Amino acid sequence: MPLSWNEIRDRAMAFTREWSEECSEDAEAKSFWDAFFHVFGIHRRRVASLILGLAWNARVFVRAI
């Protein structure tokens, strides 16, 4: 079930409060992206598989040219 705009807004506000003071980007990168995608109700692995698929298709397309 898709999230309502109110739920996304509430999650976004919680996300900004949680990450507003973070200063160690490298150490917290995976946690940051997990929390960011959670705002929209998306799992990081789902996005990563989409990006991987797009990258693979781009390589095949470039080789075909």
KAFENMO-V734211 format. One record per residue. N is the residue number from 1. SS is DSSP state (A for helix, B for strand, O for the rest). OMEGA is omega as a letter, one per 40 degrees, with the letter a starting at -180 (* if undefined). BURIAL is # if it has 9 or more other ideal C-beta (glycine too) atoms within 8 Angstrom, else .. Layout:
n/ss/omega/burial
N/SS/OMEGA/BURIAL
N/SS/OMEGA/BURIAL
This chain:
n/ss/omega/burial
1/O/i/.
2/O/i/.
3/O/i/#
4/O/i/.
5/A/i/.
6/A/i/.
7/A/i/#
8/A/i/#
9/A/i/.
10/A/i/.
11/A/i/#
12/A/i/#
13/A/i/.
14/A/i/.
15/A/a/#
16/A/i/.
17/A/a/.
18/A/a/.
19/A/a/#
20/O/a/.
21/O/a/.
22/O/a/.
23/O/a/.
24/O/a/.
25/O/a/.
26/O/a/.
27/O/a/.
28/O/a/#
29/A/a/.
30/A/i/.
31/A/i/.
32/A/a/#
33/A/i/#
34/A/a/#
35/A/i/#
36/A/a/.
37/A/i/#
38/A/i/#
39/A/a/#
40/O/i/.
41/O/a/.
42/O/i/.
43/O/a/.
44/A/a/#
45/A/i/.
46/A/i/.
47/A/a/#
48/A/i/.
49/A/i/.
50/A/i/.
51/A/i/.
52/A/i/.
53/A/i/.
54/A/i/.
55/A/i/.
56/A/i/.
57/A/i/.
58/A/i/.
59/A/i/.
60/A/a/.
61/A/a/.
62/A/i/.
63/A/a/.
64/A/a/.
65/O/*/.
